[in-house]
Amino acid sequence: MNASAVVTIVVAVIAAVIVLALLAVNQRSKRLRERFGPEYSRTVEETGSKMRAEAKLQKLQKRVEDFKITPLSSETRARFVAGWHKIQSRFVDDPRSALTEADKLIQEIMTARGYPVTEFAQRAEDISVDHSLVVEQYRAGHEISLRHAQGRATTEDMRQAMIHYRTLFAELADEPELTRTATARSARA
């Protein structure tokens, strides 16, 4: 075999390896975008780099895979749903304490499911792995709760926070009917 044939084969092998590596990277990116949805774009924007964002999301995914996330038993689910209904019914008379209780109930259901309840940013990231479509609801509700704690949230702000929390709660409790019923009620009003 002459030298030019060897060079051609080596170049072809290197090109094939590069193509396979690019395909693998594109597949990884696609899987992460599908898994994290809007959270993928938020993380890219936050980190300023697709590569750093993907590394962060992969690390987060691995972290959450080590958790013992479990569904709620029917009794526990019923207890949480009853608690949620009680908090919602108190909102009309005392929106401030209802919002505080809703925030606390979200943390309790997260703990019951197996998520570690750490600082808010870590909780939101952990939730994003399995609940990427509602994590923004959690962030929005929490932001309003922070304003509420500073005395800067209006009753309408607190109502919006309760809606955001209800969306996450329904997802964590595996009770999508909570969100559908409330949406139908507000559409009729």
C-alpha positions as CSV (number, residue, x, y, z in Angstrom):
1,M,0.0,0.0,0.0
2,N,1.5,3.3,-1.0
3,A,1.7,6.4,1.3
4,S,-1.1,8.3,-0.4
5,A,-3.5,5.4,0.2
6,V,-2.6,5.3,3.9
7,V,-3.1,9.0,4.2
8,T,-6.5,8.8,2.5
9,I,-7.6,6.0,4.9
10,V,-6.4,7.9,7.9
11,V,-8.2,11.1,6.8
12,A,-11.4,9.1,6.2
13,V,-11.2,7.4,9.6
14,I,-10.6,10.8,11.3
15,A,-13.5,12.3,9.4
16,A,-15.8,9.4,10.4
17,V,-14.8,9.8,14.0
18,I,-15.5,13.6,13.9
19,V,-18.9,13.0,12.2
20,L,-19.8,10.3,14.8
21,A,-18.8,12.7,17.7
22,L,-20.9,15.5,16.3
23,L,-23.9,13.2,15.9
24,A,-23.4,12.1,19.5
25,V,-23.3,15.7,20.7
26,N,-26.3,16.6,18.7
27,Q,-28.3,13.6,20.1
28,R,-27.3,14.6,23.7
29,S,-28.4,18.2,23.0
30,K,-31.7,17.0,21.6
31,R,-32.4,14.7,24.6
32,L,-31.6,17.5,27.0
33,R,-33.8,20.0,25.1
34,E,-36.7,17.4,25.1
35,R,-36.3,16.6,28.8
36,F,-35.9,20.1,30.1
37,G,-38.1,22.0,27.7
38,P,-38.1,25.8,28.5
39,E,-35.6,25.1,31.3
40,Y,-32.9,24.2,28.7
41,S,-33.2,27.7,27.1
42,R,-33.2,29.4,30.5
43,T,-30.1,27.5,31.5
44,V,-28.3,28.4,28.2
45,E,-29.1,32.0,28.8
46,E,-28.1,31.9,32.5
47,T,-24.7,30.2,31.8
48,G,-24.0,32.1,28.5
49,S,-23.0,28.9,26.8
50,K,-24.7,25.9,25.3
51,M,-21.8,23.7,26.4
52,R,-21.8,24.9,30.0
53,A,-25.6,24.7,30.2
54,E,-25.7,21.1,28.9
55,A,-23.0,20.2,31.4
56,K,-25.0,21.8,34.2
57,L,-28.2,20.0,33.1
58,Q,-26.5,16.7,32.8
59,K,-25.0,17.1,36.3
60,L,-28.4,18.1,37.7
61,Q,-30.1,15.1,36.0
62,K,-27.5,12.8,37.5
63,R,-28.1,14.4,41.0
64,V,-31.8,13.9,40.8
65,E,-31.5,10.3,39.5
66,D,-29.9,9.6,42.9
67,F,-33.0,10.8,44.8
68,K,-35.6,8.3,45.8
69,I,-38.5,10.1,44.1
70,T,-41.7,8.2,44.8
71,P,-45.4,8.7,43.9
72,L,-47.7,9.5,46.8
73,S,-49.9,6.9,48.3
74,S,-53.6,7.5,47.7
75,E,-54.0,8.4,51.4
76,T,-51.1,10.8,51.4
77,R,-52.3,12.4,48.1
78,A,-55.8,12.8,49.5
79,R,-54.4,14.5,52.7
80,F,-52.3,16.9,50.6
81,V,-55.2,17.7,48.2
82,A,-57.5,18.3,51.2
83,G,-54.8,20.6,52.7
84,W,-54.6,22.5,49.4
85,H,-58.4,22.9,49.2
86,K,-58.4,24.3,52.8
87,I,-55.6,26.8,52.0
88,Q,-57.4,27.9,48.8
89,S,-60.7,28.4,50.7
90,R,-58.9,30.6,53.2
91,F,-57.4,32.8,50.5
92,V,-60.6,35.0,50.2
93,D,-60.5,35.9,53.9
94,D,-56.7,35.9,54.5
95,P,-54.7,35.9,51.3
96,R,-51.4,36.7,53.1
97,S,-51.4,33.6,55.4
98,A,-52.9,31.4,52.6
99,L,-49.9,32.2,50.4
100,T,-47.5,31.5,53.2
101,E,-49.2,28.2,53.9
102,A,-49.3,27.3,50.1
103,D,-45.5,27.8,49.9
104,K,-45.1,25.6,53.0
105,L,-47.4,22.9,51.5
106,I,-45.3,22.9,48.3
107,Q,-42.2,22.2,50.3
108,E,-44.0,19.4,52.3
109,I,-45.2,17.6,49.2
110,M,-41.7,17.9,47.7
111,T,-40.3,16.2,50.8
112,A,-43.0,13.5,50.7
113,R,-42.2,12.8,47.1
114,G,-38.5,12.5,48.0
115,Y,-37.0,15.8,46.9
116,P,-34.6,17.3,49.4
117,V,-35.9,20.6,50.5
118,T,-32.9,22.9,50.4
119,E,-32.6,26.5,49.3
120,F,-35.1,27.7,46.8
121,A,-32.8,27.8,43.7
122,Q,-31.7,24.2,44.3
123,R,-35.4,23.1,44.8
124,A,-36.4,24.7,41.5
125,E,-33.5,23.1,39.7
126,D,-34.3,19.7,41.2
127,I,-38.0,20.0,40.2
128,S,-37.0,21.0,36.6
129,V,-35.6,17.5,35.9
130,D,-39.0,15.8,36.2
131,H,-41.3,18.8,35.9
132,S,-39.8,21.1,33.4
133,L,-43.0,22.5,32.1
134,V,-44.2,23.8,35.5
135,V,-40.9,24.9,37.2
136,E,-41.4,28.4,35.8
137,Q,-44.7,28.5,37.7
138,Y,-42.8,27.6,40.9
139,R,-40.3,30.4,40.2
140,A,-43.0,33.0,39.5
141,G,-45.0,32.0,42.6
142,H,-41.9,32.1,44.8
143,E,-40.9,35.5,43.5
144,I,-44.3,36.9,44.5
145,S,-44.0,35.1,47.9
146,L,-40.7,37.0,48.4
147,R,-42.4,40.3,47.6
148,H,-45.3,39.3,49.9
149,A,-42.8,38.7,52.7
150,Q,-41.4,42.3,52.1
151,G,-45.0,43.7,52.2
152,R,-44.8,44.6,48.5
153,A,-47.3,42.2,47.0
154,T,-50.9,43.2,46.1
155,T,-53.8,40.9,46.6
156,E,-53.8,40.3,42.8
157,D,-50.1,39.4,43.0
158,M,-50.9,36.9,45.7
159,R,-53.8,35.4,43.7
160,Q,-51.4,34.9,40.8
161,A,-48.9,33.2,43.1
162,M,-51.6,30.8,44.3
163,I,-52.4,30.0,40.6
164,H,-48.7,29.3,40.0
165,Y,-48.4,27.2,43.1
166,R,-51.6,25.3,42.2
167,T,-50.1,24.3,38.9
168,L,-47.0,22.9,40.5
169,F,-49.0,21.3,43.3
170,A,-51.3,19.6,40.9
171,E,-48.2,18.2,39.0
172,L,-46.5,17.0,42.2
173,A,-49.7,15.5,43.6
174,D,-50.5,13.9,40.2
175,E,-53.8,15.7,40.3
176,P,-54.2,17.5,37.0
177,E,-57.9,17.9,37.8
178,L,-57.0,20.7,40.2
179,T,-55.7,22.8,37.4
180,R,-58.4,22.0,34.9
181,T,-61.3,22.7,37.4
182,A,-59.8,26.0,38.4
183,T,-59.2,27.0,34.8
184,A,-62.8,26.1,33.9
185,R,-64.1,28.1,36.8
186,S,-62.1,31.2,35.9
187,A,-63.2,30.9,32.2
188,R,-66.9,31.0,33.4
189,A,-66.3,34.0,35.6
